[in-house]
Amino acid sequence: PENVRGLRSGGDSMWPTIGDGQLVLIDTGVVELQDGRIYAVGAPDGLRLKRIQRQMDGGVLLISDNKERYQPEHVPRHE
């Protein structure tokens, strides 16, 4: 329980899995990335909720469930 944080989602990028304004619980104790899972990712504009897919170059793809409106974003390993 000490690793759990709550936040309200904003926007429609993870719809239909996570709706705008929905309460999301985050386990901050997770230390290993697993493909296909949803993570809260720090970005210059704040936190983003995205699915993760690890890449061969050591980077990751940030994937929205609302694929009609949002394209995957590649984050290089050094970032």
Buried (B, 14 or more C-beta within 10 A) or exposed (E): EEEEEEEEBEBBBBBEBBEEEBEBEBEEEEEEEEEEEBBBBEEEEEBBBBBBBEEEEEBBBBBBBBEEEBEEBEBEEEE
